[in-house]
């Protein structure tokens, strides 16, 4: 029947959408050890939802529709506007249905996810053709993984079921109230007057009914329709609609990671239906004037006030652009950070952060983005100044970073603009704007590629050909911003168009296309040559060094490794040391070591964590200057530069694995960017040292980074009740029994005894810099060592390397890069 068909369609959509959002915690031991088992998680969630969704939706929808029908027919009996009736019914039935569905499905869904996942995993690991050993430990891990997955994804499943129920409820209530809508429309068309149902006041014999005549005045229907206060009750169903539990969980996780950001979403209002109370009152935001303030004393705004304020900022931005010299041709790169244009752009994230309804922030951002898009892509061929275009696109780029799903919406809006009966005409409009849209990374290239191919073979392809050629010419040939592979279908389509045009002797089409395709081939060949040269030049083996806490002694370990390499016959000019991300700290001894041995070094990297850096990143104030993309580009460029002509490059991290994650440049992020394996420098001790190591390597594995092994530094003669020898032997035994047998085994590189002189110098340095806010210096004079430092440079390297198996470390490093480069060459050849 129709109900089953609709539910099946909703289930198929949910099945397509749910896999990217399935939460798999990196703390689950089973999946950390056996990543292939993760594939069973989305399948189990899908099966669990399919199992319970139909009865839950049917029961919730039935109860909610009956309740909604009785309420709205009473309240809107004297209301002649069917649009208000429909809006009120939609608001109420969605809210009631969602609440009922959540109450009904939560516990059965949790049990169902657990059972389906347990069944799938047990069947897989128990089969004869898998390498898993099913013992008590494995069963315990399976049980824990199933329980954790069920708990972590319960809110996700509930939100999907809630949405299905709410969508079905809207369809059902419209069917139920179809006659009420129709009679109001017919009465207005036939009589010119509104329909009023006075039968609710009298019975079949014409006698007054006790209900609703006996109701108090505020609840009694009036021939003037509902007043604003009564309409506000239905508005509240939309405005205080309960947050989806999955969004609450996502917001809590985001808050734990970044502490100052929250993220949420609610079910959007029905299309085309605004606030009824607002329309009745002639405007004004629902709930405005509450006077709420945030923790900093800034006034909080309702969602409507946020949108209004953001639109006002757009007007201010246009005015600021119009006052800029030569604004018609000027680029955003010419605008100083202190200019009023930059100031207006920086105001946008602050206004968004003032939204008091945090669950509606996504809706505010999407509404604001739509306003910007409509200003840019007007149906008339309006040519905007370049500076205004780039300013608006910079705002959209910031919004896209704030909400990842916005990119898909922007792509959808763009493709819709270039669709329909006006498509042929619109392909000739806003050509440069669309090129800039792509340049600012606001479009999904695969979807645009597919759309352009369809347009190239439409009945009126001329304008689509022009747009495609403009995109290819500017972004592939001139700017070399995107690769030919990213628009391969469009290029193939242009090639076929040229062949068809040549057959029909339309040479005015053939020649321009052939020229562009020839240019693309040259660009591709040049890129291949540069890639081969880069591979030949960058034979340096990068090794990323990370601690398991701050101050664990990564720098002294780097000195030990560099000393061992020098002793093994490497020349100083074949080695390099770089610290791409830097906190506020003085010039390190390792930099002075490198300076004295002729080793290329950069102790102060291109990215510096200055005071206030974290707050700027969280508030999004760094997006105008490039944000995360610029930080990553600076790091990659600095490492590539120092690695030219080198054999081994040590890349020193900052603290432990996740330092810098708030800005997207944690140790794991940087190592992943560089493709470098990791050496973990661990703390002294036994249990604490091993636990910290496992925590670090799990995070690196989550980011897809290979950990080669660990060395434990600064170990005193006795830690707690463990002697140096005892802790060394026990940790080494743990490596041989456990870590060496992992799918990606970890090597043990040694226990470095505490260097008395270095330890004493470190304590003295800490005392000297106590209370100093920030030290960032590395001039030639600063690199000149004192007499005490000369002695440390002479002794620390030999001391550390004497306790480390640097030879094994270099074997592991060489093996890693050999495998990586052979894989890269194979992939390149296949491509």
C-alpha positions in Angstrom: 0.0 0.0 0.0 0.9 3.7 -0.1 2.1 3.7 3.5 4.5 0.8 3.0 5.8 2.3 -0.2 6.6 5.6 1.4 8.3 3.9 4.4 10.4 1.8 2.0 11.5 5.0 0.2 12.4 6.6 3.5 14.3 3.6 4.6 16.3 3.6 1.3 17.2 7.2 1.7 18.3 6.6 5.3 20.4 3.6 4.3 22.2 5.8 1.8 22.7 8.6 4.4 23.5 6.8 7.6 26.9 5.2 6.8 29.0 8.4 6.8 27.4 9.3 10.2 27.8 6.0 11.9 29.9 6.8 15.0 32.8 4.4 15.7 34.8 5.5 18.7 38.6 5.1 18.4 38.5 3.9 22.0 36.9 0.6 21.0 39.8 -1.8 21.3 38.3 -4.4 18.8 38.1 -1.9 15.9 41.5 -0.4 16.7 43.1 -3.8 16.4 40.9 -5.1 13.5 39.8 -2.1 11.4 38.1 -4.3 8.7 35.4 -5.2 11.3 34.1 -1.6 11.1 32.3 -2.5 7.9 29.6 -4.4 9.9 28.6 -1.4 11.9 26.5 0.6 9.3 24.9 -2.7 8.2 23.8 -3.6 11.7 22.4 -0.1 12.3 20.5 -0.3 9.1 19.0 -3.7 9.9 18.0 -2.6 13.4 16.2 0.5 12.0 14.5 -1.6 9.4 13.3 -4.0 12.0 11.4 -1.5 14.1 10.7 1.6 12.0 7.4 0.5 10.4 5.4 -0.3 13.7 6.9 2.7 15.5 6.1 5.1 12.7 2.5 3.8 12.2 1.7 3.9 15.9 3.2 7.4 16.4 1.6 8.9 13.3 -1.8 7.5 14.1 -1.9 8.9 17.7 -0.4 12.2 16.7 -2.8 12.7 13.7 -5.9 12.0 15.8 -4.9 14.4 18.5 -3.8 17.1 16.0 -7.0 16.8 13.9 -9.3 17.3 17.0 -7.2 20.3 18.2 -6.8 22.3 15.0 -10.4 21.7 13.8 -11.6 23.2 17.1 -9.1 26.1 17.2 -9.4 26.9 13.5 -13.1 26.3 13.0 -13.6 30.0 12.4 -10.4 30.5 10.5 -11.0 31.0 6.7 -7.3 30.9 5.7 -6.4 27.2 4.9 -2.7 28.1 4.9 -2.8 28.9 8.6 -4.7 25.7 9.3 -2.2 23.7 7.3 0.8 25.3 9.0 -0.6 24.8 12.5 -1.3 21.2 11.7 2.2 20.6 10.4 3.9 22.2 13.3 1.8 20.3 15.9 1.8 16.9 14.2 5.6 16.9 13.6 6.3 17.7 17.2 3.9 15.1 18.6 5.0 12.4 16.2 8.7 12.9 16.9 8.2 12.8 20.6 6.1 9.6 20.5 8.5 7.9 18.1 11.5 8.6 20.4 9.7 7.3 23.5 8.6 4.2 21.6 11.8 3.3 19.7 14.7 4.1 22.0 15.1 0.9 24.0 14.0 -1.6 21.3 16.5 0.1 18.9 19.4 -0.2 21.4 18.7 -3.9 21.9 18.3 -4.5 18.2 21.6 -2.7 17.2 23.4 -4.7 19.8 21.9 -8.0 18.7 22.4 -7.5 14.9 26.0 -6.3 15.4 26.9 -9.2 17.8 25.4 -11.7 15.4 27.3 -10.3 12.4 30.6 -10.0 14.2 30.5 -13.5 15.8 29.5 -15.1 12.5 32.5 -13.4 10.8 35.2 -14.0 13.3 34.1 -17.6 13.8 34.3 -18.6 10.1 37.2 -20.8 9.0 38.6 -18.4 6.4 39.3 -15.6 8.8 42.5 -15.2 10.9 40.8 -14.3 14.2 41.3 -16.4 17.4 38.0 -16.6 19.2 38.9 -16.9 22.9 37.5 -15.3 26.0 39.4 -12.1 25.4 38.0 -11.8 21.8 34.4 -12.5 23.1 34.8 -9.9 25.8 36.0 -7.3 23.2 33.1 -8.2 20.9 30.6 -7.7 23.8 32.1 -4.4 24.7 32.2 -3.2 21.1 28.5 -4.1 20.5 27.4 -2.4 23.6 29.5 0.8 22.9 28.3 1.0 19.2 24.7 0.6 20.3 25.0 3.4 22.9 27.0 5.7 20.6 24.6 5.3 17.6 21.3 5.1 19.5 20.7 8.8 19.0 21.5 8.6 15.3 19.0 5.8 14.8 16.4 7.5 16.8 16.8 10.8 14.9 16.4 8.9 11.6 13.2 7.2 12.8 11.9 10.5 14.2 12.4 12.2 10.8 10.7 9.3 9.0 7.8 9.6 11.4 7.5 13.4 11.1 7.6 13.3 7.3 4.9 10.6 7.2 2.8 12.5 9.8 2.8 15.6 7.6 1.6 13.6 4.6 -1.1 11.8 6.7 -2.5 15.0 8.3 -2.8 16.6 4.9 -4.8 13.6 3.8 -7.0 13.9 6.9 -7.6 17.6 6.5 -7.9 17.7 2.7 -11.6 18.3 2.8 -11.2 21.2 5.3 -8.6 22.8 3.0 -10.8 22.3 -0.1 -14.0 23.7 1.4 -12.2 26.9 2.5 -10.7 27.3 -1.0 -14.1 26.7 -2.8 -16.0 29.0 -0.5 -13.6 31.8 -1.1 -13.6 31.2 -4.9 -17.4 30.9 -5.2 -18.7 33.5 -2.7 -15.7 35.8 -2.3 -16.0 35.4 1.5 -14.1 33.2 4.0 -15.5 29.9 5.2 -16.6 29.8 8.8 -17.8 26.5 10.5 -20.5 27.6 13.0 -21.8 24.1 13.5 -19.4 23.5 16.4 -21.5 25.8 18.6 -24.8 23.9 18.1 -25.9 20.3 18.0 -28.0 18.6 15.3 -31.2 20.0 16.9 -29.9 23.6 16.9 -29.3 23.6 20.6 -26.1 25.3 22.0 -23.3 22.8 22.8 -21.7 22.8 26.1 -18.4 22.5 24.3 -16.9 24.9 23.2 -19.3 27.4 24.7 -18.3 26.6 28.3 -14.6 27.1 27.6 -12.8 30.0 29.2 -12.6 33.1 27.0 -8.9 32.6 26.0 -9.7 29.1 24.7 -13.0 29.7 23.1 -13.1 30.1 19.2 -13.8 33.6 18.0 -15.4 34.7 14.7 -12.4 37.0 14.3 -10.1 34.0 14.2 -7.2 33.2 16.5 -5.4 36.1 18.0 -1.6 36.5 18.1 -1.3 34.9 21.6 -3.3 31.9 20.5 -1.3 31.5 17.3 1.9 31.7 19.3 1.0 28.3 20.9 1.3 26.7 17.4 4.5 28.7 16.6 6.0 27.3 19.8 5.6 23.8 18.4 8.2 24.8 15.8 10.3 27.2 17.9 10.7 24.9 20.9 10.6 21.7 19.0 12.7 19.2 21.0 16.3 18.8 19.7 17.1 15.5 18.1 19.0 13.3 20.5 21.7 12.7 17.9 22.4 16.4 17.6 22.7 16.7 21.4 25.3 13.9 21.4 27.2 15.5 18.5 27.2 18.8 20.3 28.5 17.3 23.5 31.3 15.6 21.6 32.2 18.8 19.8 32.2 20.6 23.2 34.6 18.1 24.7 37.0 18.5 21.8 36.9 22.3 21.3 35.2 23.5 24.6 33.7 26.6 23.0 31.8 25.4 20.0 28.4 23.8 19.9 26.6 22.3 16.9 23.0 21.4 16.4 20.2 21.0 14.1 16.4 20.7 14.2 13.8 19.5 11.8 13.1 22.4 9.4 9.7 24.0 9.2 7.4 22.9 6.4 8.5 24.5 3.1 6.9 27.8 2.4 5.4 28.2 5.8 6.6 31.0 8.0 5.7 32.1 11.5 1.9 32.6 11.7 2.1 34.9 14.6 4.6 37.0 12.7 2.3 37.3 9.7 -0.6 38.1 11.9 1.4 40.9 13.7 2.9 42.2 10.5 6.5 41.2 11.2 8.8 41.0 14.1 10.7 37.9 15.4 9.0 35.3 17.6 10.3 35.6 21.1 12.2 38.8 20.3 13.2 41.2 23.1 14.0 38.5 25.6 17.1 40.4 26.6 19.2 37.3 27.1 23.0 37.7 27.2 25.9 35.3 26.9 28.8 34.7 29.3 30.6 37.7 27.9 27.7 40.1 28.3 26.8 40.2 24.6 23.2 40.4 23.7 21.7 37.0 22.5 19.6 37.0 19.4 16.7 34.9 18.2 17.2 33.0 15.0 15.1 35.6 13.0 17.1 38.4 14.6 20.3 36.7 13.6 19.2 36.4 10.0 18.1 40.0 10.0 21.4 41.2 11.5 23.4 39.1 9.0 21.4 40.6 6.0 22.1 44.0 7.4 25.8 43.2 7.5 25.5 42.2 3.8 24.2 45.7 3.0 27.1 47.2 5.0 29.5 45.0 3.1 28.2 46.3 -0.2 28.5 49.9 1.0 32.1 49.3 2.2 33.0 47.8 -1.1 31.6 50.7 -3.0 33.9 53.1 -1.1 37.0 51.1 -1.9 39.3 52.6 -4.6 38.8 51.0 -8.0 36.3 48.5 -6.5 35.1 47.3 -9.9 38.5 45.7 -10.6 40.1 45.4 -7.2 40.6 41.9 -5.6 40.0 40.9 -2.0 43.7 40.2 -1.6 44.3 44.0 -1.9 42.1 44.7 1.2 44.1 45.3 4.4 43.0 43.5 7.6 42.2 46.9 9.2 39.9 48.0 6.4 36.2 48.3 7.1 35.5 45.4 4.6 37.6 43.0 6.7 35.9 44.4 9.8 32.4 43.6 8.4 33.5 40.1 7.4 34.8 39.5 10.9 31.5 40.6 12.4 29.6 37.7 10.7 30.9 34.8 13.0 30.3 37.0 16.0 26.7 37.5 15.1 26.2 33.8 14.4 27.7 33.0 17.9 25.0 35.3 19.5 22.1 33.1 18.4 20.4 32.1 21.6 18.7 29.1 20.0 21.9 27.1 19.4 19.9 24.3 17.9 18.8 26.6 15.1 22.3 27.8 14.2 22.4 25.5 11.2 19.1 26.8 9.9 20.4 30.4 10.4 23.6 29.7 8.5 21.8 28.0 5.6 19.2 30.8 5.3 22.0 33.4 5.3 24.0 31.4 2.7 20.9 31.2 0.5 20.5 35.0 0.7 24.1 35.5 -0.4 23.6 33.0 -3.3 20.5 34.8 -4.5 22.3 38.1 -4.5 25.1 36.7 -6.6 23.0 34.5 -9.0 20.2 36.8 -9.9 17.9 35.8 -12.8 19.0 39.0 -14.6 22.5 39.1 -15.9 23.8 41.6 -13.2 27.5 42.1 -13.3 28.8 42.5 -9.7 32.1 44.2 -8.9 34.9 41.7 -8.5 35.7 42.9 -5.0 32.1 42.4 -3.9 32.0 38.9 -5.5 35.2 37.8 -3.7 34.0 39.2 -0.4 30.7 37.4 -0.6 32.4 34.1 -1.6 34.9 34.5 1.3 31.9 34.7 3.6 30.4 31.6 2.0 33.7 29.8 2.4 33.7 30.6 6.1 30.1 29.3 6.5 31.1 26.1 4.6 33.9 25.5 7.1 31.5 26.1 10.0 28.9 23.6 8.6 30.3 20.9 6.3 26.9 20.1 4.8 26.6 23.5 3.3 28.9 22.6 0.3 26.3 20.1 -0.8 23.6 22.7 -0.6 25.6 25.3 -2.5 26.2 22.7 -5.2 22.5 21.9 -5.3 21.5 25.5 -5.6 24.1 26.1 -8.4 23.0 23.1 -10.4 19.3 24.1 -10.0 20.2 27.6 -11.3 21.6 25.9 -14.4 18.6 23.5 -14.9 15.1 23.7 -16.2 13.7 25.6 -19.2 15.9 28.6 -18.6 19.1 26.5 -18.5 20.3 27.4 -22.0 20.1 31.2 -21.3 21.6 31.0 -17.8 24.7 29.1 -19.0 25.6 32.4 -20.7 25.2 34.3 -17.4 27.5 34.7 -14.5 30.3 32.7 -16.2 33.1 34.4 -14.3 31.1 34.1 -11.1 30.8 30.4 -11.4 34.6 30.1 -12.1 35.2 32.0 -8.8 32.7 29.8 -7.1 34.8 26.8 -7.9 38.0 28.8 -7.1 36.8 29.3 -3.6 36.1 25.6 -3.2 32.3 26.0 -2.8 31.2 23.4 -5.3 31.4 19.6 -5.5 33.4 19.1 -8.6 32.1 15.5 -9.3 28.5 16.7 -9.4 29.3 19.8 -11.5 31.3 17.6 -13.8 28.4 15.3 -14.3 26.0 18.2 -14.8 28.1 19.9 -17.4 28.4 16.7 -19.5 24.6 16.4 -19.6 24.3 20.1 -20.7 27.0 19.6 -23.4 24.7 17.1 -25.2 21.4 19.0 -24.6 19.3 20.5 -27.4 20.9 23.9 -26.9 24.5 23.2 -25.9 26.3 26.4 -27.0 26.2 28.2 -23.7 27.2 25.0 -21.8 30.2 24.6 -24.1 31.2 28.2 -23.4 30.9 27.8 -19.6 32.8 24.5 -19.7 35.6 26.0 -21.8 35.9 29.0 -19.4 36.2 26.7 -16.4 38.8 24.6 -18.1 40.7 27.5 -19.5 40.9 29.5 -16.2 41.1 26.8 -13.6 43.1 24.1 -15.3 45.2 25.8 -17.9 45.8 29.3 -16.5 45.6 29.0 -12.7 46.4 25.2 -12.5 44.2 25.2 -9.5 42.4 21.9 -10.3 43.7 18.8 -12.0 42.4 17.6 -15.3 41.3 14.4 -13.5 38.8 16.4 -11.5 36.8 17.4 -14.7 37.6 14.3 -16.8 34.0 13.8 -17.9 33.7 17.4 -19.0 37.0 17.2 -20.9 35.8 13.9 -22.6 32.5 15.6 -23.4 34.2 18.5 -25.0 36.3 16.1 -27.1 33.2 14.3 -28.3 31.5 17.7 -29.1 34.5 18.6 -31.2 34.3 15.3 -33.1 30.6 15.8 -33.8 31.2 19.4 -34.9 34.0 18.4 -37.2 31.7 15.9 -38.9 29.1 18.6 -39.5 31.9 21.0 -40.6 31.2 23.5 -37.7 34.8 24.5 -37.6 34.1 27.6 -35.5 33.4 25.2 -32.6 36.1 22.7 -33.4 39.2 25.0 -33.3 38.6 26.6 -29.9 37.9 23.3 -28.2 40.9 21.6 -29.8 43.1 24.5 -28.6 41.9 24.2 -25.1 42.3 20.4 -25.0 45.8 20.7 -26.4 46.6 23.2 -23.6 45.2 20.7 -21.0 47.4 18.0 -22.4 50.5 20.2 -22.0 49.5 21.1 -18.5 49.0 17.4 -17.6 52.4 16.5 -19.1 54.1 19.3 -17.3 52.5 18.3 -14.0 53.7 14.7 -14.5 57.2 15.9 -15.2 57.1 18.1 -12.1 55.8 15.2 -10.0 58.6 12.9 -11.2 61.2 15.6 -10.5 59.7 16.1 -7.0 59.8 12.4 -6.3 63.4 12.3 -7.4 64.4 15.4 -5.3 62.4 14.4 -2.3 64.1 11.2 -1.5 64.4 12.4 2.1 63.0 10.0 4.7 60.9 12.0 7.1 60.5 10.9 10.7 58.0 12.6 12.9 58.9 12.7 16.6 56.0 13.1 19.1 55.9 12.8 22.9 53.3 11.3 25.1 53.2 14.6 27.0 54.8 18.0 27.0 58.4 18.2 28.2 59.2 14.5 27.8 62.5 15.2 26.0 61.8 15.0 22.3 64.5 17.5 21.5 67.2 15.5 23.3 66.0 12.3 21.5 66.4 14.2 18.2 69.9 15.1 19.2 70.7 11.5 20.0 69.4 10.3 16.6 71.2 13.0 14.7 74.5 12.2 16.6 74.1 8.5 15.8 73.6 9.3 12.1 76.6 11.5 12.0 78.6 8.8 13.7 77.3 6.3 11.1 78.8 8.3 8.2 76.1 10.8 7.3 77.3 14.2 6.4 75.7 17.2 8.2 74.3 18.5 4.9 72.4 15.3 4.4 70.4 15.7 7.6 67.8 18.3 8.7 65.7 19.1 11.7 62.5 21.2 11.7 59.7 22.1 14.2 56.9 23.2 11.9 54.5 24.2 14.8 55.9 26.1 17.7 54.7 27.2 21.1 56.0 30.2 23.0 59.5 28.8 23.9 63.1 29.8 23.8 65.6 28.5 21.2 66.1 24.8 21.9 69.4 23.1 22.5 68.8 20.9 19.5 68.9 24.0 17.2 72.3 24.9 18.6 73.4 21.3 18.2 72.4 21.4 14.5 74.1 24.8 14.0 77.4 23.5 15.4 77.3 20.4 13.2 76.3 22.0 9.9 72.8 20.4 9.9 70.0 22.4 8.3 67.5 23.4 11.0 64.4 25.5 11.6 63.4 25.5 15.3 60.8 28.2 14.9 58.3 26.8 12.4 55.9 28.7 10.1 52.9 28.1 12.4 53.2 29.6 15.9 50.7 29.1 18.8 50.7 32.6 20.1 48.5 33.9 23.0 44.9 34.1 21.8 45.5 31.8 18.8 43.0 29.1 20.0 40.2 31.7 20.5 40.7 33.2 17.1 40.5 29.7 15.5 37.4 28.7 17.4 35.6 31.9 16.6 36.5 31.6 12.9 38.4 34.9 12.8 41.3 33.3 11.0 39.2 32.2 8.0 39.5 35.6 6.2 43.3 35.1 6.1 43.2 31.5 4.8 42.4 29.5 7.9 43.3 25.8 8.1 44.2 25.5 4.4 46.8 28.2 4.7 48.3 26.7 7.9 48.6 23.3 6.2 50.1 24.8 3.1 52.7 26.7 5.2 53.7 23.6 7.0 54.0 21.5 3.9 56.0 24.2 2.1 58.5 24.6 5.0 59.1 20.8 5.3 59.4 20.4 1.5 61.9 23.2 1.3 64.2 22.0 4.1 64.0 18.4 2.8 65.5 19.1 -0.7 68.7 17.2 -1.1 68.5 15.6 2.4 68.6 11.9 3.3 66.9 12.1 6.7 64.7 14.8 8.1 63.5 14.8 11.8 60.1 16.6 12.1 59.7 17.6 15.8 56.1 17.8 17.1 54.6 19.9 19.9 53.8 18.0 23.1 51.6 14.9 22.6 49.7 13.6 19.7 46.6 15.8 19.8 48.2 19.2 20.6 47.0 21.6 18.0 43.9 19.6 17.1 41.6 22.6 17.8 43.3 24.3 14.8 43.4 21.1 12.6 47.2 20.8 12.9 47.7 18.3 15.7 50.9 16.1 15.6 48.8 13.4 14.0 47.4 15.9 11.4 50.8 17.1 10.5 52.3 13.6 10.3 49.4 12.6 8.0 49.9 15.6 5.8 53.6 14.8 5.4 53.0 11.1 5.1 55.6 10.6 7.8 55.8 7.7 10.3 56.1 8.5 14.0 58.6 7.8 16.7 56.9 8.2 20.1 59.0 9.5 23.0 57.6 8.0 26.2 57.8 8.9 29.8 59.5 6.9 32.6 57.7 4.2 34.5 55.9 1.0 33.8 52.1 1.0 33.7 51.8 4.7 33.1 54.3 4.6 30.4 52.6 1.7 28.5 49.1 3.2 29.0 50.2 6.5 27.7 51.9 4.9 24.7 48.8 2.9 23.8 46.7 6.1 24.0 49.1 7.9 21.7 49.3 5.2 19.1 45.5 4.7 19.1 45.0 8.4 18.2 47.7 8.3 15.5 46.0 5.1 14.1 42.7 6.9 14.1 44.3 9.6 11.9 45.8 7.0 9.6 49.4 7.5 10.7 51.9 4.7 11.2 53.8 4.5 14.5 57.1 2.8 14.1 57.8 2.3 17.8 58.8 4.1 21.0 61.8 5.1 23.1 61.4 6.0 26.8 63.4 9.0 27.8 64.8 10.7 30.9 64.5 7.5 33.0 65.9 7.9 36.6 67.5 5.1 38.6 64.2 4.5 40.2 60.6 5.3 39.3 58.2 4.7 42.2 59.2 1.3 43.3 60.6 0.2 39.9 64.3 0.3 39.3 65.6 1.4 35.9 66.5 -2.2 35.0 63.1 -3.5 36.1 61.0 -1.0 34.2 63.2 -1.4 31.1 63.0 -5.2 31.1 59.2 -5.2 31.8 58.4 -2.7 29.0 60.7 -4.5 26.6 58.8 -7.8 27.5 55.5 -6.1 26.8 56.7 -5.0 23.4 57.8 -8.5 22.5 54.6 -10.2 23.8 52.0 -7.7 22.7 53.1 -4.8 20.4 55.4 -6.8 18.2 52.4 -9.1 17.3 50.1 -6.3 16.2 49.0 -6.1 12.5 51.4 -3.2 12.3 54.1 -4.2 14.9 55.8 -1.6 17.1 59.5 -1.7 17.8 61.2 -1.0 21.1 64.1 1.4 20.7 65.3 1.6 24.3 65.3 3.3 27.7 67.4 6.5 27.9 68.8 7.1 31.4 68.5 10.6 32.8 71.4 12.9 31.8 72.2 14.7 35.0 73.6 17.8 33.3 70.7 18.2 31.0 68.2 17.7 33.8 69.9 20.3 35.9 70.0 22.8 33.0 66.4 22.2 32.2 65.4 23.0 35.8 67.5 26.2 35.7 66.0 27.3 32.4 62.5 26.8 33.8 63.3 28.9 36.8 64.8 31.7 34.6 61.8 31.9 32.3 59.2 31.6 35.1 56.4 34.2 34.5 57.6 35.1 31.0 54.6 35.2 28.7 56.2 34.2 25.5 59.8 33.7 24.1 60.2 33.4 20.3 63.7 33.9 19.1 66.3 32.2 16.9 68.7 34.8 15.6 72.3 34.0 14.8 73.3 35.4 18.1 70.7 33.4 20.0 72.1 30.2 18.4 75.5 30.8 19.9 75.9 28.3 22.8 77.2 29.2 26.2 80.1 27.2 27.7 77.6 25.1 29.7 75.6 24.4 26.5 78.7 23.5 24.6 79.4 20.7 27.1 75.8 19.5 26.8 76.0 19.5 23.0 79.2 17.4 23.3 77.7 14.9 25.7 73.9 14.7 25.3 74.0 13.2 21.8 76.4 10.3 22.6 74.6 9.7 25.9 71.1 9.4 24.3 72.3 7.3 21.3 74.1 4.9 23.6 70.8 3.8 25.1 68.9 3.8 21.8 68.8 1.2 19.0 69.1 3.9 16.3 70.1 1.2 13.8 66.8 -0.6 14.2 65.0 2.8 14.0 66.7 3.5 10.6 65.8 0.0 9.3 62.2 0.5 10.2 62.2 4.0 8.7 63.8 2.8 5.5 61.4 -0.1 5.2 58.4 2.2 5.6 59.5 4.7 2.9 60.5 1.9 0.5 57.0 0.4 0.8 55.3 3.8 0.6 57.2 4.9 -2.5 56.8 1.5 -4.3 53.0 1.8 -3.6 53.0 5.4 -4.9 54.8 4.4 -8.1 52.5 1.5 -8.7 49.4 3.7 -8.2 50.9 6.3 -10.5 51.6 3.7 -13.3 48.1 2.3 -13.0 46.7 5.8 -13.2 
